[in-house]
Amino acid sequence: MRSFGRWILWMLLAGVALQLFFVLRIALMLVVDPQSTAFMRSEAWRVAGQSLTEDKDWRWSSQWVDYDQISPHLKRAVMASEDAGFVDHGGVDWEAIEAAWAKNERRQEQIEKRQEQIEKRLGKKPEAAEAAIKAIKPAKILGGSTITQQLAKNLLLSGERNLLRKGQELVLTLTLEALLSKRRILEIYLNSVEWGEGIFGADAAAQRYFKKSADKLTPHEAARLAVMLPSPKFFENRPGSAYLSRRTATIVARMGDVAPP
């Protein structure tokens, strides 16, 4: 029992030490610009590995620019697309999370209904029914994450998805909101978010897609970049996507409703 108690104590101390490390890292960001994130480093290893094993060209672009060197159009576009309530919430938008859960439930119900219809229609052909059911794409899970939550996840955490990591993400989100201003959070986010294979940050994205610096982006260009954020690698290879064009127009129309910090 004593050895078990000591083990529990060491685990608790390790947990406290980890949280203290995270707090100090975030506090340091008050005065020091983070040049990389946990996600960026993991992607760098992946891209480097691919370049060696698949004989691909190494492509990496990331350049920090100060808040004032990022177009206000991009700040508005990202907020309009990703987190319209960014300046008002405390890091977690509970209403957005509830709305996402509701959408997830409706999508899952629709899939289950389609499966039932297939089973009724092909009841006498079990193999055909099984194949048709497997062909149904799983519902895309919406998370309702805020900009601060996305930053917390990419900045210091791994890509694992479990309850413990979600709990840690929540703690880091609240720590970011407590120690950093909204302006600083948005600045770090825009400099570290992924915009394609090996492309990180607003300036790298502006140079890659529009051959200009981040402060020269037009409203339409900014909106187009913002729309890419949920699936940047997907849209990087589909510049002519009809959805991308429609969604860009929607975000341009919404940009006037938000004001960056």
Secondary structure, DSSP 8 states (H G I E B T S, - for coil): -HHHHHHHHHHHHHHHHHHHHHHHHHHHTTTS-----HHHHHHHHHHHHHHHHS------EE----GGGS-HHHHHHHHHHH-TTTTTSSS--HHHHHHHHHHHHHHHHHHHHHHHHHHHHTTT-HHHHHHHHHTS----------HHHHHHHHHH--S--SHHHHHHHHHHHHHHHHHS-HHHHHHHHHHHSB-STTEESHHHHHHHHHSS-GGG--HHHHHHHHHHTTSHHHHHT-TT-HHHHHHHHHHHHHGGG----
